[in-house]
Amino acid sequence: MDAVRRCPYCAEEILVEAVRCRHCRSWLTARDPQRWHRDHPERRLAGVAAALAHALALPVAAVRLAFLALTFVHFLGPLLYLALWLVVPLQPGGEPPLGRLLGLVRTILADLGLIGRPTPPAGPVPGGPTS
C-alpha cells in the first residue's frame, strides 16, 4: 500500500510523494526545506534554477527562461539568481553560502579582538523581571 499523509491545508489524505493536493489544489513542496537545495542532476551553473524548479515543481527550462527574461527588467534576473545562491544550501540540510560567509567574518573579527563574547549586565535590567 502507498504511504499517505494529510494535506496541511485541507487535512485530506494524499500520497507522500504528492507535489500538489488533489483535493484543494495547494502546492505542497515549497514548504519542505529538504527540497530547497542546489545539488540536482539538472544543475548547470550554480544550481539555483534547478533548486527553484524542484522546490516549486516547475520545469527547469521555464525557470531558466524566467531568469533570462528578468535580466531585461532592471537586471533583476542576475540579482535574484545571486540572492538565491546566497541563501539556498548546496546539500539538503546544509549551510548556505551566506551562513558560511557570516561565520567566517565572525571568526576573523573575533581573532582581531573587534568582537567578543557578550557579557551579562551587572545589575537588574530596566523593565526586566524582578524576583
Backbone as a ProteinNet text record, in pm:
[ID]
protein_1_A
[PRIMARY]
MDAVRRCPYCAEEILVEAVRCRHCRSWLTARDPQRWHRDHPERRLAGVAAALAHALALPVAAVRLAFLALTFVHFLGPLLYLALWLVVPLQPGGEPPLGRLLGLVRTILADLGLIGRPTPPAGPVPGGPTS
[TERTIARY]
84.6	0	88.8	46	121.5	112.3	222.3	224.6	145.3	67.6	-15.1	16.4	-19.1	-8	-127.9	-142.3	-253.1	-204.9	-288.7	-258.9	-261.2	-159.2	-159	-264.4	-328.8	-427.6	-571.2	-601.5	-739.8	-756.7	-647.5	-646.2	-697.2	-705.7	-743.3	-619.2	-638.8	-526.9	-477.6	-344.8	-280.3	-156.1	-100.7	21.2	139	237.8	355.6	431.9	436.6	510.2	438.1	317.7	237.7	304.9	299.6	352.9	240.9	121.1	4.7	-112.4	-190.8	-305.1	-413.9	-464.9	-567.9	-704.9	-720.2	-848.8	-860	-760.5	-768.4	-675.4	-594.3	-503.3	-390.1	-355.5	-247.6	-112.4	-12.2	124.6	182.8	241.5	291.8	443.6	513.5	658.6	735.1	680.6	754.7	784.6	705.4	726.4	825.4	865.4	953.9	1099.4	1168.5	1306.3	1403.4	1370.1	1458	1460.5	1361	1357.2	1434.9	1469	1541.1	1690.7	1749.4	1894.2	1933.7	2063.7	2109.1	2174.4	2190.9	2259	2157.9	2119.3	2025.1	2093.5	2048	2109.1	2098.6	1996.9	1977.7	2061.6	2143.1	2224.4	2319.1	2326.3	2417.4	2522.8	2486.9	2583.6	2603.3	2514.3	2524.7	2410.7	2316.8	2208.1	2087.4	2084.9	1974.2	1844.8	1851.6	1731.7	1677.2	1765.2	1720.7	1658.9	1717.5	1663	1524.6	1510	1381.2	1276.8	1317.4	1225.3	1179.4	1269.7	1231.6	1145.8	1178.4	1101.9	960.2	943.2	810.7	741.5	805.6	750.5	720.4	819.2	809.2	916.4	900.8	1006.5	1132	1248.6	1374.2	1392.7	1355.5	1369.7	1285.8	1168	1082.6	1144.9	1206.8	1270.9	1392.2	1469.2	1584.7	1539.1	1431.8	1377.2	1327.8	1269.5	1223.3	1341.6	1451.6	1571	1623.7	1622.8	1668.1	1578	1447.6	1354.2	1369	1392.5	1409.1	1539.2	1633	1756.4	1727.5	1626.2	1592.3	1502.3	1463.8	1382	1470.7	1538.9	1625.7	1729.5	1772.8	1877.8	1838.9	1707.8	1659	1697.4	1710.9	1744.3	1874.2	1986.6	2112.6	2112.3	2044.2	2038.6	1961.9	1849	1770.4	1846.7	1915.3	1994.3	2102.4	2173.3	2278.6	2221.9	2109.5	2047.8	2005.5	1946.6	1906.9	2028.2	2136.4	2258.1	2313.7	2299.8	2349.7	2269.1	2139.8	2055.4	2013.2	2029.7	1991	2114.8	2111.3	2229.2	2254.3	2378.8	2413.8	2353.4	2365.5	2313.3	2188.6	2099.5	1982.6	2026.7	1975.7	2010.2	2146.5	2214.8	2346.9	2337.5	2453.6	2458.9	2472.6	2393.8	2404	2533	2577.2	2699.3	2697.3	2583.1	2574.5	2605	2555.9	2584.2	2732	2794.9	2938.6	3017.2	2976.9	3045.4	3033.7	2915.4	2897	2975.9	2983.3	3063.9	3211.3	3260	3399.2	3428.4	3338.9	3357	3357.3	3266.1	3261.5	3392	3446.1	3571.6	3687.2	3694.4	3802	3791.3	3670.9	3653.4	3686.1	3653.4	3685.9	3836.5	3905.3	4050.7	4121	4064.5	4122.2	4088.1	3998.6	3959.7	3856.3	3795.8	3695	3559.7	3534.6	3411.7	3450.4	3370.9	3395.6	3264.4	3273	3150.5	3073.3	2942.4	2864.8	2869.9	2884	2886.7	2750.1	2706.8	2575.7	2582.1	2470.7	2469.6	2495.7	2557.8	2594.3	2472.3	2380.1	2264.5	2137.1	2024.2	1896.4	1875.1	1812.1	1783.9	1659.9	1665.8	1546	1431.4	1317.7	1199.5	1196.8	1300.1	1307.1	1231.7	1227.1	1155.8	1231.2	1158	1218.7	1177.7	1275.1	1241.6	1316.8
-118.4	0	124.1	229.1	353.3	429.8	495.1	575.1	703.3	741.4	861.5	955.7	1080.2	1184	1275.5	1368.8	1464.2	1594.6	1652.5	1782.8	1887.2	1974.3	2075.2	2183.6	2189	2293.3	2245.7	2125.1	2077.6	1953	1893.9	1777.2	1650.1	1647.2	1525.3	1436.8	1307.7	1215.8	1222.3	1232	1236.1	1147.9	1114.1	1035.7	1118.4	1052.1	1120.2	1189.2	1129.1	1184	1298.6	1332.1	1433.6	1569.7	1638.6	1774	1875.3	1833.6	1920.6	1838.2	1896.2	1825.7	1810.2	1688.9	1666	1715.2	1747.7	1794.1	1946.8	2014.8	2161.4	2230.5	2153.8	2202.2	2289.8	2277.4	2355.4	2293.7	2379.9	2333.1	2291.1	2173.7	2120.4	2123.2	2139.1	2122.3	2246.4	2363.4	2486.3	2499.4	2437.7	2448.6	2345.5	2249	2142.7	2188.7	2210.5	2259.6	2160.4	2032.7	1933.9	1947.4	2010.6	2028.8	2152.7	2240.4	2363.2	2338.7	2283.4	2267.8	2271.2	2300.4	2325.1	2204.3	2094.1	1978.3	1883.8	1914.8	1833.5	1787.5	1679.6	1633.6	1735.2	1819.4	1918.2	2043.4	2044.6	2161.4	2196.6	2325.5	2371.6	2464.4	2584.6	2683.3	2667.7	2720.2	2709.5	2627	2585.9	2501.4	2575.5	2706.3	2784.1	2757.3	2754.8	2730.6	2590.5	2492	2355.4	2346.8	2416.1	2415.5	2478.8	2591.1	2660.1	2574.6	2513.3	2429.2	2308.5	2243.3	2127	2165.8	2277	2318.4	2360.1	2421.4	2469.5	2378.2	2264.8	2167.2	2230.5	2301.2	2364.9	2306	2317.3	2272.1	2360.2	2296.7	2370	2470.3	2431.7	2522.2	2648.3	2635.6	2752.3	2847	2791.3	2875.4	2946.6	2875.2	2938.8	3050.5	3025.6	3127.7	3248.8	3225.2	3335.9	3419.7	3353.7	3429.1	3511.8	3454.3	3526.4	3646.7	3626.6	3736.8	3847	3807.8	3907.9	3986.2	3936.3	4009.4	4140.4	4141.5	4261	4357.2	4320.6	4407.3	4457.1	4565.2	4626.9	4530.5	4433.7	4338.4	4252.7	4227.5	4150.8	4003.2	3946.5	3804.6	3768.3	3832.4	3800.6	3837.3	3945.3	3983.5	3880.3	3833.8	3732	3599.7	3565.1	3442.2	3445.3	3557.5	3570.9	3564.9	3631.2	3629.2	3487.8	3414.3	3276.4	3186.8	3211.1	3132.7	3152.2	3273.6	3301.3	3233.3	3210.7	3158.7	3013	2953.1	2813.6	2726.2	2628.4	2543.3	2449.6	2401.4	2308.6	2171	2119.5	1987.8	2004	1905.1	1913.3	1921.5	2019	2037.1	2101.4	2140	2202.3	2349.5	2409.5	2552.2	2630.6	2735.6	2815.5	2896.6	2941.3	3021	3146.8	3210.2	3329.7	3297.3	3184.6	3142.9	3114.5	3049.2	3023.1	3153.3	3246.5	3374.7	3454.1	3457.1	3529.1	3463.2	3331.1	3261	3294.1	3302.7	3337.8	3480.5	3573.4	3712.9	3721.7	3649	3647.3	3595.1	3488.1	3430.6	3528.9	3594	3690.9	3808.1	3859.8	3971.9	3931.8	3808.6	3761.7	3744.5	3695.8	3680.9	3815.7	3917.1	4051.2	4123.9	4066.1	4127.3	4236.8	4247.4	4351.8	4313.9	4186	4139.9	4032.5	4014.2	3910.8	3851.6	3777.8	3718.9	3826.8	3828.9	3928.9	3900.5	4004.6	3989.1	4022.7	3947.3	3976.3	4106.1	4178	4303.6	4278.4	4377.2	4362.9	4369.5	4456.2	4474.1	4430.2	4459.3	4424.8	4507	4444.4	4509.6	4595	4724.3	4808.9	4750.2	4737.5	4682.8	4531.6	4468.8	4322.7	4269.8	4138.8	4080.1	4106.9	4130.3	4149	4033.4	3960.8	3847.1	3851.2
0	0	0	-68.4	-76.6	55.1	91.4	213.2	190.3	290.5	279.6	394.4	375.8	478.2	463.1	554.5	548.8	487.1	404.2	345	456.7	465.8	571.6	553.7	437	409.4	427	377.1	383.2	469.5	517.1	605.5	538.5	406.9	336	319.3	305.6	285.8	142	128.1	-2.7	3.2	-111.7	-115.6	-65.8	-6.3	46.2	-66.3	-183.8	-296.8	-366.4	-322.9	-390.8	-386.4	-499.7	-511.5	-491.2	-528.4	-518	-464.7	-374.2	-316.8	-422.8	-438.4	-539.8	-495.5	-368.5	-316.9	-319.9	-262.4	-255.8	-355.6	-429.2	-533.7	-478.3	-349	-289.1	-323.9	-345.4	-367.9	-234.5	-228.4	-102.6	-91.9	-201.3	-199.6	-159.1	-173.5	-144.2	4.8	90.7	234.8	287	207.3	252.3	242.4	355.4	349.2	285.1	283.3	221.4	68.8	11.3	-133.8	-178.1	-85.4	-118.8	-108.3	-212.6	-221.5	-368.2	-394.1	-530.9	-597.6	-529.3	-585.5	-651.3	-774.5	-851.1	-980.1	-1040.5	-1166.4	-1279.8	-1278.5	-1385.5	-1363.7	-1262	-1227.6	-1341.1	-1375.7	-1480.6	-1423.5	-1386.4	-1339	-1187.8	-1109.7	-963.9	-905.2	-986.9	-940.7	-887.9	-900.9	-846.8	-924.9	-1055.3	-1136.3	-1110.1	-1098.3	-1069.5	-930.5	-832.9	-696.9	-694	-759.7	-764.2	-837.5	-946.6	-1022.5	-941.1	-870.7	-790.7	-671.3	-607	-490	-525.4	-642.2	-682.6	-782.8	-815.4	-909.8	-1045.4	-1098.1	-1229.2	-1320.5	-1451.8	-1541.9	-1527.1	-1527.9	-1511.5	-1625.2	-1745.4	-1859.9	-1841.9	-1784.1	-1761.3	-1658.8	-1556.9	-1455	-1514.8	-1596.1	-1661.6	-1755.8	-1827.7	-1917.2	-1838.1	-1720.8	-1636	-1587.7	-1549	-1508.5	-1625.7	-1743.4	-1862	-1891	-1881.8	-1907.3	-1802	-1676.2	-1570.3	-1583.9	-1664.2	-1688.7	-1760.5	-1843.6	-1919.5	-1842.2	-1719.9	-1635.5	-1521.2	-1543.2	-1442.6	-1387.6	-1468.8	-1431.9	-1310.5	-1294.5	-1180.1	-1185.6	-1304	-1316.6	-1246.5	-1283.5	-1215.2	-1067	-1029.9	-888.8	-806.4	-859	-791.3	-786.3	-896.1	-901	-793.1	-781.2	-680.8	-540	-516.4	-383.8	-345.5	-439.3	-410.2	-390.5	-464.7	-446.4	-305.6	-252.1	-117.7	-8.2	-28.5	79.3	63	-54.7	-75.6	-59.6	31.4	52.5	-64.7	-74.8	-181.8	-156.7	-36.7	0.8	86.8	88.2	177	323	394.6	534.3	556.1	449.2	461.6	494.3	510.9	541.5	411.4	392.8	270.2	268	150.2	140.3	227.5	242.2	325.6	471.4	519.8	657.4	678.6	580	589.7	587.3	501.1	491	621.2	679.4	805.7	918.1	919.8	1019.7	1005.7	882.1	857	902.1	873.3	915.5	1067.7	1134.2	1280.1	1338.9	1279.9	1327.5	1310.8	1196.2	1171.8	1268.5	1288.4	1381.3	1524.5	1563.4	1698.4	1713.8	1610.7	1616	1624.6	1562.6	1568.1	1698	1775.2	1901.5	1887.3	1770.3	1748.8	1807	1819.1	1883.3	1983.4	2080.1	2179.8	2224.3	2329.6	2384.4	2459.7	2443.6	2516.7	2666.8	2745.4	2890.6	2946.5	3046.5	3105.5	3185	3194.6	3269.8	3418.6	3484.5	3625.1	3716.4	3688.6	3776.1	3707.6	3770	3705.4	3579	3484.1	3356.7	3372.4	3330.8	3340.2	3260	3321.8	3254.6	3257	3314	3319.1	3439.5	3455.9	3568.7	3698.7	3802.4	3935.7	4022.2	4074.2	4157.9	4287.3
[MASK]
+++++++++++++++++++++++++++++++++++++++++++++++++++++++++++++++++++++++++++++++++++++++++++++++++++++++++++++++++++++++++++++++++++

